[in-house]
Amino acid sequence: MQQAKLLLVDDDPDVLLAARLLLKRHVATVDIEKNPEKLPFLLNNNRYDAIVLDMNFQRDVSSGREGFAWLDRILDIDPSARVILFTAYGDVEMAVRAIKAGAADFVLKPWQNDKFLETIRSAIHKPDGNGQAPEPGKQTTPDRGTARTSKPNAIIGNAMRPVLDTVERVAPTDANVLILGENGTGKDLIARAIHEHSNRRTGPFVSVDVGALTESLFESELFGHVKGAFTDARDDRAGRFEEAHGGTIFLDEIGNLTPNQQARLLTVLQQRQVTRVGSNKARLVDVRLICATNADLSEQTGSPMRFRQDLLYRINTIELTLPPLRERPTDIGPLADHFAKKYAKQYNRPVASISPALLTEMKQYRWPGNVRELQHAVERAVILSQGKTLEPADFVFRKDTASATSPVNETLQLEAMERQLIQQTMQKYRGSITDVARELGLSRQALYRRLEKFGL
């Protein structure tokens, strides 16, 4: 613990000062921050052995909603983060809910020094999903460009070799890249692979689904805002472009931008600077731009209310097209085998191989949902199978193309099967969380999250 690096986030300066005075005698570094909006920047530029996070901030002093939102944001940025919650006596029930959502533990205010220290010590030395405890202080920056450079799932297969060759040539440059392909082909994984093999790999990789941003949120989310810019702007906030400074920003579903959004984005790309909403001060940004879409933007240029040609020229210096899975039948076997082994380990199932008969049927299927559909189908089969080899009887192929391409149907069916498996295992071990988690190959926290999600 003496080599550990901690981050404390609380809007009460007295709490921060008291906690820092206590902890700095026991750990190597204690960073403090009043504004949770700075969490993405801090996490993208530092590696913390534990994060102590307040449950309530100025926006909402009692409900804990901000604490849950920031907990989710932290775990999105770093799924391995050890988050300890600061909470008042009356918030214990909320803290328990947060533990089920992924927090490591909680500390009551006002705290007892010995208890506070022991809670942090336990969180720091808590084993990860592989049963290994991290070495405190070993890393001071996020582990980018080393452990994350392993080949993503979507890049498995010989048919992807031309794409990989282009990635290897393009990655070391700062050229803007446009990735085209149907939904489920792995465009996001290719974008991350480009970043991780680039000269910016030690910088942040910031992913934004711009197609999901409303007109009112677009500028604030991408370019930031200043305090008072609009009703809920209680503090200054950096946008995603500023968060990506020195690294890569990935704009997914860029084909869904409105004309006004396209114009605003084009200005930023031309000037290489952003102006936060409510401010007149421009800020320089140094980012590498990668975009993705399932639409053919070249066919949309020039059409009223469609995609601007000058913006297309800006984003497609290099254009990569990912083939659909139906055009890569030789890759289906390696991909399916990879997913089968992955989920057999995750769910502690006996599956070790895929039968030739099932593989033949897989190659004859059209896979309208591409690699994502294959991944979900194999996961479902692994969960339900009782044998060591996946057979055709374990697999469900979609006869209705509409249902096959519906992520909602796919997710609901998979969740129903997962819920059923957890229920059966809970009955088998009479509700013993430890035994159930071990049987399913989950951590206790991951199991708690699923129990909360399914209302079990």
HUWOSUL-V676140 format. One record per run of one state. SS is the DSSP state (2 for helix, 1 for strand, 0 for the rest). FROM is the first residue (numbers start at 1). TO is the last residue. If there is no record, write none. Layout:
SS	FROM	TO
SS	FROM	TO
//
This chain:
0	1	4
1	5	9
0	10	12
2	13	23
0	24	28
1	29	33
0	34	35
2	36	45
0	46	49
1	50	54
0	55	56
1	57	57
0	58	59
1	60	60
0	61	64
2	65	77
0	78	82
1	83	88
2	89	100
0	101	104
1	105	109
0	110	112
2	113	124
0	125	146
2	147	149
0	150	152
2	153	155
0	156	157
2	158	171
0	172	176
1	177	180
0	181	186
2	187	196
0	197	204
1	205	209
2	210	212
0	213	214
2	215	223
0	224	224
1	225	225
0	226	236
1	237	237
0	238	239
2	240	243
0	244	247
1	248	252
0	253	253
2	254	256
0	257	258
2	259	271
0	272	272
1	273	275
0	276	276
1	277	277
0	278	281
1	282	284
0	285	287
1	288	293
0	294	296
2	297	300
0	301	308
2	309	315
0	316	317
1	318	321
0	322	324
2	325	327
0	328	328
2	329	346
0	347	352
1	353	354
0	355	355
2	356	364
0	365	369
2	370	384
0	385	388
1	389	390
0	391	391
2	392	394
0	395	400
2	401	404
0	405	406
2	407	428
0	429	432
2	433	440
0	441	443
2	444	454
0	455	456
//
